[in-house]
Amino acid sequence: MTVKTYSVPNISCHHCVNTIERELKDVAGVTSVKANVSTKAVMVEVADASRLTAVEAMLDEIGYPVEK
């Protein structure tokens, strides 16, 4: 298991949190997702670190790109 926390500046409300959590749970290999509106962070747990690329791509696709 690998856990990574992303800074996602576009999180502005609980709707954003719900969208991110819903969409990332559908990414293969993702075992847990927790987004936080206060910290503008998304914590993702994946079965294999190689799945983080897919997580980042999905965040970008749904309009919540990670801060690099």
Secondary structure, DSSP 4 states (H G I P E B T S, - for coil): -EEEEEE-TT--SHHHHHHHHHHHHTSTTEEEEEEETTTTEEEEEESSGGGHHHHHHHHHHTT-PPP-
